[in-house]
Amino acid sequence: MRISAVLGFLFLGLQALAQNTQVDYESIYKIKDEGFNNSQVMDIAWNLTDRIGPRLTGSEGLKKAYDWTSQMYKDWGLTNVKVEAWGDFGPGWEVDKNYLAMTVPYYQAMIAIPKAWTPGTGKEITAEVVYVEVNTEEDLAKYKGNLKGKVVLMPTTINAENGYEADARRYTEEELEGLTKVTVRGGGGGGNFSASRMSEFRRASNLRRAAYTMLKEEGVAMILNTSRGGGQGTFFTSNGSRNDDSALPEMEMAPEHYNRMVRLLQKGEKVMVEAETKTRFLKNDTKGYNVLGEIQGSDAKLKNEVVMLGAHLDSWFAGTGATDNAAGSAVMMEAMRILKESGVKLRRTVRIALWSGEEQGIFGSRNYAQNTFMTDKKPNAAHQNFSAYYNMDNGTGAIRGIYLQGNEATKGLFEEWFKPFHDIGASTITVNNTGGTDHLAFDGIGLPGFQFIQDPIAYSTRTHHTNMDVFEALEEVDLKKNAVIIAALVMQTANMDAKMPRKPKEF
Ligand SMILES: [Zn+2]
């Protein structure tokens, strides 16, 4: 090859790089104008939370959310709008009545809610409360024959002490800097779960199972539980087995109320409760769905290629799933609305997905990714034509930067593309991973999937999976910023000459 040809080739390469990374300030201006001056993000979030309510996968609430979000897509002029089944989820579940009060030694309402996918009491019950103090399987024998019709409390280490730190906070500059540091571990990698912790874990879960079997055999009226919360009446919800028709009625409750009954019983006081819960298993349609919509790409050559953005629409049910994840759903919908309304050029097709079944195991996105991008466990043409996926599921907090999931080849792009957002606090690019949500569905099959660094606000202290995950927890300014940043990143990704660089992966 002649020298001039080599130089020419180099020059073209640099030019291509420049075109890929270049910030499109004209489009960014339009996106900021629409997103900051005509924002609908809080209205979308209000509809998902206050109006539609909790959106547990398979519930009537989530079905309403499928209908409303897909209608909004259509109103905004998106195409290929689909509420698409991803596979079988199993029965849905709804709470129709929820009541628990302590009646002896005095009357007081208790903060409690049925554990998901457990049956209700059906009718009002009045029952004595028993503290079943089991630390080994042998302890169970002490209670044999004494528990029929009783309400049972079990030992817990959860308490609700006064907190001396603010529940809500933002990242400091030092913390953001810390997130960019990569830790290289010694040893052969893998987990460092010690054998003794493993065996303790197994022992505890065997004990739980044995205790549950005994409580069922005894015919207890209901089990009460508490779980980690933020104190001051906040508690986390969870679910039992989703396919156990013989499960016992069970409620989860605020640690303060739970522990008060435990203390009374331990001091020899008599405790009685009154309760009535009604729950329903929904077995008519056991499929799970995702809500999809598109803006078609404008470039004849590139419109078969796709850039995606998404968030999970399903939630827990004790609150209204505001920060987890009406926030992410509303931001992604708003980003899509901004892209459409501002009329910015999009060379590739942009597709939004609102997932379900995330809280039970990232089912909606994983099944979608498998159904769409893989054929016989091998990447197909859609896999080839895919560029990148952006996800939001870290609560209501402002985007401060992005996790690259180890995809270092994208660093230069994001460093450039975040420049227009440095002055609203978003500038941290970290090669580190973040886990636990839907971008993993893409990452797992070799497709670039990203999730953002967001200010924590009160996500882990107060709102994530709790009874207090409600509209008040949402930060309007943060959600507006997030929709604008995500719309801009999606626009840049849709318009670059090449697809997003990928990590190497063997199939
Ligand atoms: Zn979530």
Residues whose N, C-alpha, C, O or C-beta is under 5 A from the ligand:
A	BS01	ZN	D324 N325 D393
